[in-house]
């Protein structure tokens, strides 16, 4: 139903910055929130940040708070993740996702999201 296309991943040195983009498209789009998750080799998929589509309420994982900023463009149906002061432990495949169910909060669990992108690799060297 909803297709998500990610871009902006790549290789960056520790302390550098990177900006990820995720564009949503499809016949219908009804998302209460869009979020970013990441998964390193051999590890679980973890929450990074999410934003409520209406109003822009945000939520961040403690590990990225103060360094990452999530934002959205409601006209372009695009969500962004600005990543600053990157660390080697930020290295992972980053996925964007859409939560279509109504909630009074911003979801932080992968099983609460419905549509997923293919992921984009972010590698931070030391």
N, C-alpha and C positions, 0 to 999 in steps of 0.2 A: 504493500500500500504506500508507505512513505519510504523514499529513498534518501539516504544520507551519504554525502560525498565529502570526505575529509581532505585537507591539504595543509601544507606548511611544515610538515615534519622534516627532519634532517639531522645533520651532525653539527654539534656546537661544543665549544670548550666551556669548562666550568666557569661560572660567573657571567656567562653570556645570556642572550635572550632569544626567544623564538615565539612566533605567533601562529597558532593553529586556527583553521577555519573549518566550519562544517555547514554545508548548504543542504537544506531540506527541500525535496520536491516530490510531486505525486499528484494524483487526481484529487485527493483530499488531504488536508492537513489540519489536525486537531490535536495540538500538543499543549498540555498544561505546564510542562517543563522540559528543558533540554539540558543534558549533562555530559560531562567528560569523565571517563574511566581510563585506567591504565593497567597493563598487565606485563610484568617482567617474566622472563623464562622460568618455568617451574613454580610460579607463584599464582595466587588467586587474583582475579580481576578486582581492583580496588577503586573506590570512589575518589574523585579528584575535586570536582566542582559541579554545580548545577545552578540553573537560573529559571525562575518562574517566568513564563512567557508574558503574562499580563502583570504588569507592576514591577517586574525586574528583581524580585526578592532573590537573594543568592545564598548559597551554602558552600563551604569549603572544608576540605580535609585539613586537619591540624598540620600535617606535614608540608602543606603548600600555602597556608594562610600567611598573608603578607608578601608573598612572592608572586603568586598567580592571580590573575584577574579574569573573570568570566564576564562576557557581555553579549548582547544580541541586537540584531537589526531586524525589526519586525517587518519591514518592507521587503527586504531581501530574503527573509526566512533563513537567516544565517546566524550561527552562534560562534563566538570567538573565545580563544583561551590565550591570553597574553602571559607568557612565562618568562619571568625575570630571575636573575641570580640563580641560574640553573646549577644543580648539583649532580654528580655522577649517579646518585641514587634515584634521580628522576628518569633515568634511562628505562624505557618501556615502550610497548606499543600502546598508543593512545586511541581510544574509541569514543565517538560521540553517540548519543542515544536520545530517544524521545519518550517521554512518559505521557500517555494519553489519558490516564485515569485522573479523576478529580481528587485532589488531596488538599488538606489544610496546611500541609507542610511541603517542603522540597525534599523529594525522595533521595536517599543515599545508597540504596541497595540495588545491585544489578537486576534482580528478579522483579523489580518494580517498573522497569523500563521495557518498552515494547518493540521499538525499532532500533537497529544498530547499523553503524557504518562498518566498513571493512578494516578500519584502523590505519594509523600512520605511525611509522617508526620515529622515535625521538632518541637520539644517542648523545649523551653528554660525556665528553672525555675529560680526564683529570690532567 
